[in-house]
């Protein structure tokens, strides 16, 4: 009996090793090159409040604002106004308290099929195109791709990515700013503060099914095991970057869809960019684009492939690249 069990154990280990080798080969062969940092001709411009075309700036220009807010939006005509009202209300009050404070909000319409761009443009007309700009992408790139396009057209010393659903209370940007400040001195002026919902985990578990809770724990384990150590919540869409950290990480990004946050933090840790995780106020908003099971399955695959593609050399981290 013992020799048989030993043979089965050896066979099992061999099968696992063979499967891992096969998956690694598939990951290497199917690895796409880093997405070209290319703008369609129409994406190089924005409309000012009068409806006239103006050329978008570049992240490689010197900053002229203290804060840029990038809002990726895909079919968000219904949820976007609530977020924009809260964000702009806060930003305007802050500017009145401190006239030296300057900001811009960049809404990136990620190839929406609804009236997202028109809804966002009304805020441009109300506040002026120096404060609110709308970038309409020719085709859908995914959330990570949309954020990258907004960041590469931003003017801020610090750049905040914020979801269009307004799930995170916008004034919590001050918590992220403090978290960023506490990381000083910043190596090469690079630092990141991530909003986190980890402190809400017990409450969320009580409201979720056992299956969704199992998926959540499984995803968190894969993130920790394969890619990112020390960050409990990689997926919160409320993150603040120094300009230098944003250009370094987003110019190195391969994944443009749901798992982009994980690769972004993997890149940050590779370049030894300090990252703070800051608890924020967060409320679940109806209308999520995620389909629970299939989205988690896709993200799980992406996590495995992120690790294997960097491990096999199919993906390599490069120096900062510029947009064509």
VOGU-3710 file (C-alpha; in Angstrom, 3 decimals, decimal comma):
1> xxxxxxxxxx> 0,000/0,000/0,000  2,784/2,443/0,931  4,633/2,104/-2,430  1,304/2,683/-4,250  0,581/5,836/-2,266  4,115/7,074/-2,946  3,673/6,443/-6,660  0,355/8,325/-6,660  1,929/11,243/-4,781  4,803/11,392/-7,287
11> xxxxxxxxxx> 2,350/11,166/-10,193  0,226/13,957/-8,696  3,255/16,202/-8,193  4,380/15,506/-11,759  0,935/16,403/-13,131  0,854/19,658/-11,137  4,340/20,554/-12,371  3,373/19,721/-15,963  0,214/21,826/-15,682  2,196/24,763/-14,295
21> xxxxxxxxxx> 4,732/24,491/-17,124  1,913/24,321/-19,684  0,138/27,358/-18,198  3,446/29,253/-18,155  4,001/28,449/-21,838  0,457/29,567/-22,690  0,933/32,771/-20,657  4,204/33,483/-22,464  2,892/32,755/-25,969  -0,368/34,678/-25,516
31> xxxxxxxxxx> 1,265/37,651/-23,779  0,342/40,793/-25,650  2,891/43,521/-25,915  2,416/46,598/-23,779  -0,586/48,499/-25,217  0,630/51,233/-27,520  0,363/54,630/-25,857  -1,475/55,940/-28,872  -4,173/58,568/-29,156  -6,572/58,708/-32,059
41> xxxxxxxxxx> -6,578/62,135/-33,655  -9,936/62,973/-32,028  -8,551/62,051/-28,582  -5,831/64,701/-28,741  -8,377/67,468/-28,226  -11,099/68,506/-25,801  -13,966/70,938/-26,271  -13,847/74,144/-24,265  -16,983/75,632/-22,743  -17,758/77,330/-26,079
51> xxxxxxxxxx> -17,539/74,049/-27,980  -14,204/74,890/-29,608  -11,390/72,352/-29,936  -8,277/72,791/-27,800  -5,190/70,579/-27,636  -4,834/68,447/-24,541  -1,692/68,869/-22,414  0,725/66,065/-21,522  1,774/64,590/-18,205  5,362/65,234/-19,278
61> xxxxxxxxxx> 4,675/68,980/-19,255  5,300/70,906/-16,031  2,248/70,821/-13,702  0,052/73,916/-13,535  -2,588/72,677/-11,042  -2,304/71,341/-7,513  -4,799/68,524/-8,053  -6,124/66,633/-11,068  -9,127/64,332/-10,642  -9,527/61,636/-13,302
71> xxxxxxxxxx> -12,978/60,035/-13,551  -13,267/56,992/-15,853  -16,821/56,709/-17,127  -18,519/54,020/-19,184  -22,286/54,380/-19,674  -22,505/56,541/-16,546  -25,111/59,150/-17,570  -27,243/58,303/-14,526  -24,617/57,908/-11,784  -22,102/60,543/-12,896
81> xxxxxxxxxx> -24,089/63,693/-11,874  -24,235/62,662/-8,193  -20,470/62,121/-8,092  -19,695/65,331/-9,998  -21,978/67,444/-7,803  -20,289/66,182/-4,651  -16,737/66,472/-6,044  -17,128/69,931/-7,545  -19,045/71,178/-4,516  -16,142/70,139/-2,303
91> xxxxxxxxxx> -13,451/71,475/-4,659  -15,157/74,849/-5,057  -15,545/75,277/-1,287  -11,920/74,335/-0,769  -10,834/76,901/-3,329  -12,884/79,600/-1,623  -11,193/78,784/1,690  -7,795/78,714/0,025  -7,627/80,800/-3,189  -4,157/79,373/-3,893
101> xxxxxxxxxx> -5,673/75,898/-4,331  -6,134/74,940/-7,995  -7,754/71,873/-9,490  -9,170/70,223/-12,592  -11,614/67,355/-13,130  -11,094/65,190/-16,218  -14,000/62,934/-17,178  -12,873/60,203/-19,566  -15,788/58,749/-21,535  -14,581/55,229/-22,321
111> xxxxxxxxxx> -16,530/54,730/-25,544  -19,948/54,952/-23,892  -23,119/54,139/-25,806  -25,235/56,541/-23,746  -25,075/60,304/-23,117  -22,124/60,254/-20,686  -20,095/62,830/-22,645  -23,041/65,216/-22,952  -23,823/64,937/-19,236  -20,172/65,605/-18,345
121> xxxxxxxxxx> -19,912/68,512/-20,799  -22,676/70,372/-18,956  -20,263/70,667/-16,017  -17,626/72,037/-18,378  -20,104/74,696/-19,472  -21,020/75,487/-15,865  -17,518/75,623/-14,339  -15,389/76,369/-17,401  -12,962/74,150/-19,313  -10,023/75,168/-17,123
131> xxxxxxxxxx> -11,719/73,267/-14,289  -13,689/70,531/-16,071  -12,620/68,719/-19,217  -14,186/65,809/-21,076  -12,133/63,339/-23,097  -14,238/61,081/-25,320  -12,423/57,931/-26,403  -13,062/56,567/-29,881  -13,437/53,012/-28,582  -13,722/51,295/-25,223
141> xxxxxxxxxx> -10,293/50,646/-23,677  -11,321/49,393/-20,248  -11,190/51,203/-16,916  -7,397/51,094/-16,635  -6,979/52,325/-20,200  -9,441/55,175/-19,643  -7,689/56,284/-16,450  -4,337/56,185/-18,224  -5,645/58,450/-21,007  -6,911/60,923/-18,410
151> xxxxxxxxxx> -3,694/60,849/-16,386  -1,577/61,414/-19,485  -3,623/64,562/-20,210  -3,559/65,921/-16,657  -1,928/69,066/-15,267  -1,821/68,306/-11,539  1,079/67,973/-9,134  -1,036/65,228/-7,569  -3,473/63,065/-9,498  -6,539/61,380/-8,006
161> xxxxxxxxxx> -8,433/58,583/-9,734  -12,051/58,458/-8,574  -14,915/56,233/-9,715  -17,908/57,769/-11,465  -20,372/56,105/-9,072  -19,293/58,291/-6,149  -19,031/55,281/-3,823  -16,192/56,924/-1,884  -16,980/60,187/-0,125  -14,984/62,765/-2,078
171> xxxxxxxxxx> -13,790/64,851/0,920  -11,775/61,766/1,907  -9,220/62,985/-0,619  -7,813/64,922/2,349  -7,110/61,619/4,110  -5,173/60,440/1,063  -3,268/63,727/0,915  -2,248/63,292/4,540  -1,268/59,679/3,866  0,871/60,832/0,949
181> xxxxxxxxxx> 2,495/63,530/3,050  3,316/61,027/5,799  5,351/59,005/3,277  7,832/61,846/2,769  10,616/62,019/1,800  9,445/60,607/-1,534  12,114/58,772/-3,549  12,351/60,506/-6,940  9,187/62,415/-5,963  7,140/59,205/-6,246
191> xxxxxxxxxx> 4,472/58,067/-3,770  0,946/56,592/-3,826  -1,931/56,674/-1,324  -4,623/54,030/-1,832  -8,118/54,351/-0,460  -9,101/51,172/1,368  -12,341/49,439/2,319  -10,595/46,709/4,314  -11,981/48,099/7,575  -15,508/47,463/6,219
201> xxxxxxxxxx> -14,841/43,784/5,497  -16,800/42,357/8,455  -19,853/44,437/7,596  -19,703/43,457/3,918  -19,402/39,759/4,775  -22,596/39,984/6,818  -24,445/41,364/3,794  -23,029/38,976/1,169  -23,803/35,369/0,285  -21,336/32,665/1,351
211> xxxxxxxxxx> -20,423/32,167/-2,307  -19,503/35,825/-2,871  -17,589/35,872/0,420  -15,654/32,801/-0,725  -14,865/34,493/-4,049  -13,679/37,610/-2,212  -11,333/35,675/0,066  -10,066/33,632/-2,865  -9,285/36,790/-4,829  -7,518/38,413/-1,864
221> xxxxxxxxxx> -5,403/35,290/-1,396  -4,393/35,222/-5,078  -3,468/38,927/-4,978  -1,270/38,335/-1,903  0,220/35,054/-3,144  0,922/36,056/-6,749  1,340/39,803/-7,013  1,033/42,353/-4,206  2,059/42,046/-0,567  1,023/44,399/2,215
231> xxxxxxxxxx> -2,055/46,007/0,575  -5,340/44,566/1,845  -7,615/46,346/-0,653  -6,082/46,727/-4,121  -9,384/47,340/-5,924  -10,710/50,541/-4,341  -11,098/53,083/-7,147  -9,891/56,012/-5,027  -6,110/56,407/-5,360  -3,848/59,446/-5,167
241> xxxxxxxxxx> -0,502/59,668/-6,983  2,295/62,144/-7,179  2,723/63,195/-10,788  5,978/61,259/-11,068  4,462/58,062/-9,614  1,500/58,260/-11,995  3,700/58,650/-15,068  6,027/55,816/-14,008  3,332/53,268/-13,146  0,766/53,974/-15,859
251> xxxxxxxxxx> 3,378/54,093/-18,622  4,437/50,565/-17,590  0,914/49,103/-17,409  -0,093/46,143/-19,617  -3,584/45,361/-18,313  -6,286/47,898/-19,122  -9,353/46,222/-17,645  -10,524/45,127/-14,191  -7,283/43,692/-12,787  -5,236/46,760/-13,756
261> xxxxxxxxxx> -5,099/47,960/-10,111  -3,173/44,850/-9,109  -0,592/45,209/-11,865  -0,321/48,916/-11,062  0,621/48,158/-7,443  2,885/45,301/-8,549  4,751/47,841/-10,707  4,871/50,321/-7,811  6,394/47,717/-5,503  8,870/46,669/-8,207
271> xxxxxxxxxx> 10,088/50,265/-8,513  10,043/50,596/-4,686  7,508/53,423/-4,791  6,145/53,912/-1,241  2,443/53,103/-0,925  0,115/54,049/1,947  -3,232/52,307/2,491  -5,806/54,698/3,952  -9,283/53,820/5,257  -12,038/55,748/3,450
281> xxxxxxxxxx> -15,805/56,078/3,747  -17,393/53,878/1,093  -20,955/52,921/0,178  -21,965/50,306/-2,395  -23,812/51,961/-5,269  -26,201/50,106/-7,573  -25,249/49,776/-11,227  -21,859/48,045/-10,986  -20,465/46,800/-14,324  -18,975/43,728/-12,615
291> xxxxxxxxxx> -20,737/40,384/-13,107  -19,754/38,650/-9,823  -18,721/35,128/-10,854  -17,355/35,730/-14,355  -15,604/38,982/-13,430  -13,870/37,313/-10,467  -12,915/34,371/-12,708  -11,448/36,724/-15,321  -9,539/38,655/-12,661  -8,219/35,410/-11,174
301> xxxxxxxxxx> -6,879/34,417/-14,587  -5,363/37,875/-15,020  -3,600/37,626/-11,642  -2,028/34,286/-12,547  -0,951/35,584/-15,942  0,474/38,822/-14,457  2,763/36,759/-12,263  3,733/34,227/-14,919  4,324/36,793/-17,664  6,688/38,836/-15,520
311> xxxxxxxxxx> 8,311/35,658/-14,191  8,967/34,234/-17,671  10,126/37,567/-19,088  7,203/37,870/-21,514  6,564/41,236/-19,859  9,386/43,479/-18,743  9,261/46,750/-16,874  10,702/49,596/-18,881  11,562/53,233/-18,307  8,762/55,785/-18,667
321> xxxx> 7,356/55,928/-22,195  5,742/58,875/-23,900  2,444/59,001/-25,786  2,473/58,940/-29,579
//
